[in-house]
C-alpha cells in the first residue's frame, strides 16, 4: 500500500470513527492485511492528536 492510499484510508477511518458508524469503520479497513490495518489505525490516531476517539 502506498503512503497516499494509507493516508486516504486513515482519513476515511477518522471520519467513520467521528460518526461512530460501524459499517463505515469496517469499510475503511476492508481488504487490508492486519499489518496494513494497523498502519491505518496508527495514522488515524496521529491525525486525531495521538488517540483514536469514537463519536
N, C-alpha and C positions, 0 to 999 in steps of 0.2 A: 504494500500500500504506500502510495506516495505521501509526502508531507501535506500536500494540498488536500488530498482525499481525507487524510486524518483530521485536518482542521475542519473540513465540511462535516464529517461525522460527529466530531466533538461539538460543533455549533448546533447541529440537529439534536444531539443529546441534551445540551443545556436547555434548549427551547422545550424539549419534551419534559425534562425534569421541572422546569418552571411551571408548566401546565399540569404536572403530576398525572400525565397521560400514559398509562402502562402500554398501550398499543404503540404509541409513538416512540416510547423508550425501546421497546423490542425492535421496532422498525429501524431505529438508528443503529442498533447493534447487529441486526440481521446479516448473516453471511460473513461475519468477521470470525477469524480464528480467535481462540482465547487470548493469545498474545496481542493481537490487533485490538480486541475489545478492551483489554487492559490499557493499552496505549490511548485509546479514545477516551476512556474514563479519566485517565490522568490528565489528558489535555483539557477535558471538560472541567475538571476540578480546578486546574490552573486558570481557566477562563472565568471561573466563579470566585476567584480570590483564594484558592487553596483548599476549598472544601466543597463537596457536592451537596447542594441544597435542593430539596424537593418541595415544590409548592410555593 
